[in-house]
Amino acid sequence: MLTPLSAAAGLAADFDTQPVHMDRFARQDGRPLRSQPLMRKFEVAHLTPSGHINDFTRIAPAIPVFEDAFAAFARGGIVQTETGPVAVEDLLPGDRVRTEDNGLQTLLWRGAVSVIPNAPNQSPAMGHLTRISADTLGYARPTADLVLGPSARIFHRAPGVKLLTGRDGAFIPARDFTDGVNVVELTPMSPVQVFHLGFARHERLMISGIEVESYHPGPLHALGLRGDLLAVFLSMFPHIPQLDAFDVLSHPRLRRADLDLFDAA
């Protein structure tokens, strides 16, 4: 099983646990040394071909392409499995999870990272969570207050989605629904562990009555990774033999702002 990250272990740099500033170290000629990149610890548990669970930790750059893969669901969200409801943090690779498009599917991968409030130089999104109050999106949607991570996307149906994509619904970032009343941005008092889930394909699943997406990196040409950085990224997903094995998105992705024109009409 995954070992929870400690508060001190969430972010790291080469010299200490805090990001290094450009002017912190200087050459003898007075010029600053090149800043060390902000790094973050990522935890992975995956199902091996033999059916065993393997887990490991990687330290990788704290950039969106890595962070988005791990930061979708906070503790307490309830997922329906073959054996009944299970909290996100208790899911393990090998569990059979009920999906909306393809029925029961085997969970192959679970990632975890810590959302750390007010950490210097990190992406602003990685210091916040989104809380959706019970029944905000309809009866039992969610069934109880639900906290989602920075990279969570909610499946949203609207006439504008149909006009833009030809599909009935699309995945939209949860934070786009923030209204300050029923959907609010939270800044935790201390580091909070968040998770993401991976299957053989991009899936739509239910967490506490809200339809969300499983992990998918999105259009592969947009990743912007090359060489060693791409190799580190791929090492996070041992169940994926090569990058194009992620296949295609099961549903399109949009931003809430894309629909504003249609809502106004």
N, C-alpha and C positions, 0 to 999 in steps of 0.2 A: 504494500500500500504506500501511498505517498506520505511523506513526512511533512507536516505543516512547516512553513517558513517562519523563522523567528523575525521579530521586528528589525533586528540588525542585519538580517540576511537578505532583505528584499532588494536592496540596491547595492551595487558595489562598483568601485573603480579600481584601477590597477594599483593605486597607492594607498587608498583607504576606502571606507564605506561611503564617502560622500563624493559627489562629482568634483572634478578638478577644474579650477578656473584658469583661464589663460595667463593671468598675472601671478599665479601662486608660485611658480618656479621660473627662474630666469637664467639665461646663459650668462657667461662671464662678460659678454659684450653688452649685457643689459637687455637683449631681446628675450621675450618670453618663450619658453618651450612650448611645443605643440600640446594642446590640451588632450588629456586622456579621455577617450569616449566613455559616456555613461553606460554602465553595464547593469544587467538585471539577471537574477536567478530564475530559471524556468524549471518546473518540475513536470515530468512526463511519466505516465504509466500506460503501457500498451500490451496488446495481446500478441504473443509470439505465434508463429505458424504451428507450433506443437500444442498450442492451447494454454500455455502458461502466461502469467502476468510478469512482465519485467518493468522495473521503474528505475529512473535515473534523473540526475539534475544536470543542467547545462547553464553556463554563464554566457550570455550573448548580448549584443548591443541593444540598448533600450530604445529601439526605433519601432514605429507603428507596425511594420510588417511582421515583427516578432510578437509584440505586445498584443496585437489584435487576435492572434491565434490562441491566447490563453485567458482572456479577461472578459468572458461573457456573463457568467452566472455566479451570484454570491450564494453563500450558504443558506439553506432553508427552502430553496425552490424545490418543488415536488415533481418528480418525473414518474410516469406510469411505465412499469416494467411487466414482464411475463409473470412475476411473482407478486405484483402489487405495487403500491406507491413507495418510492424511495427518494430520499433527499439527494440533491445533486452531489453533495460532498461524500455520500456513501456509495455512489455508483462505482463499479469497477469494470475494467475491460473484460469482456465475456458476458456481461449482463445483456439480456434481451430487452431492448427498449421499444416501446410502442411509438411509431412514427405516424404522421398523418397521411403520407402519400404511399408508403410501402409496408405498412403493418409492422410487425415485430422485426427489429434489426439488431444485429450484434454490435454492441459498443466495442470499438477497436482501440480507441485512444482517449485518454483524458489528460488534459494539461492543466496546470495550476501556476499562478503567480500571485504576488501580493500587490494590492493597491495601497500606495503609501502617500498619505496626505502631506502636502506642503514640502515635498522633496525638491530641492533646488535643481533647476535645469531639466527636469523631466517634462514629457508631454503633459500639458494641462489636463487632458482628459484622464490620465492615469492617476490622478489624485481624487477622483470623484466616482460616485455610484449614482444610480437612478432608482428611486423608490416609486412604485405604482401602488396606490391604495386599492383595497379590495373593491371590486365591482366597478372600477373606473371605466373600463372599456366595454361594459355590459355585465349582465348577471353572471357572477362567479368568474369574471375575467378582470383581475385574477381572483382566485378563491379566497385568498388572504393577502395582506400586504406583501408585495414581491420586490426584492432588491436585485437589480441587474448590474452587471459590470460595464465598463466603458465600451466594450466592443459588441454588446448584445444588439441584435436586430429583431424586431417584431414583425410578424406577417400581417400586413395591412391591406384590407380590401376597400377600394374606393373607385368611383367612376373615372377619376383622373388616371388611375393606374391602368385601367383598361384602354383608355385613349392613348396613353404614352407607350404602353408595352404590348397591348393586345392580350394581356393576361388578366385574370381576375384579381390577383393580389401580388404584392411585392414585399420584400424585406426592407424595413426602414429602421435606422438606428433608434434605439429606445430613447436616447437623450433628446431626439427631435420632438418627442411628445411632451416635453417638460412644459408645464403650465403654471408652476409655482403653487398649485393647490392640491390637485390629486396626483400629479406626476411631478416629483420634486428632485432636484439635485442634492445629493448628500455628500458631505465631506466627513469621512470617518475620523474619529479621534485618534485612532492608532491603525497600524497596518491591518488590512482585511484580505483574506485569501479569496480569490475568485478562480473560476474554472471555465474550461471549454470542453466540448465533446466532439469526437470524430467517429464517423462511420465509413463504410465502403464508398458511399456517395453522399452528396449534399442532401440533408434531410430536413424536413419540417417536423418539429416535435412540440409537445405541449409541456410547459412548465407552469404548474399552479394555475392552469386554465388559460394561459397565454401561449399563442403559437409563436415559436422562435425558430431560429435556424441553427443547425449544427455547423461545425467549422468548415469553411472553404476559403482558400486564399484569394478568391476572386479571379479576374482575368489574369492569366499567367504572364502576359506581356507587361502588365502594370506592376509586377513585383519589384523590378529594378535591382535584382540581385545578380551578382556575378562572382565567379571564382570561389575563393574561400568562404565568403559570406553566404553564397548559395549552398555550399556544402554544409555549413553549420545549420542553415535553415532546414535542409532536407534531413539532417541527422535527428531533428526533433520529431520526425514522423517515420519511425521504422516500419510502420505498416504500409507505407506508400513507397513502392519500388523506384519510382521516378516521378518527376514533377507533373508530367501530363496525366499521371494516374489519378489526379484529383478530379478529372472529368469536368463536366460543365455544371453551372449553377442550375439547381432544380427550379428556381423562381428568380425573377430579376430583382435587382437591388436599386432602390431610389433613395433620395433624401426627401424629407417632409416638404422642404421648400419647393421641390419639383411640382408638388400638387397644389401649391398656394393659388396659382392662377385659376385652376379649376374650382377650388373651394370658393374663391371670391365670386366666380360667376354663378 
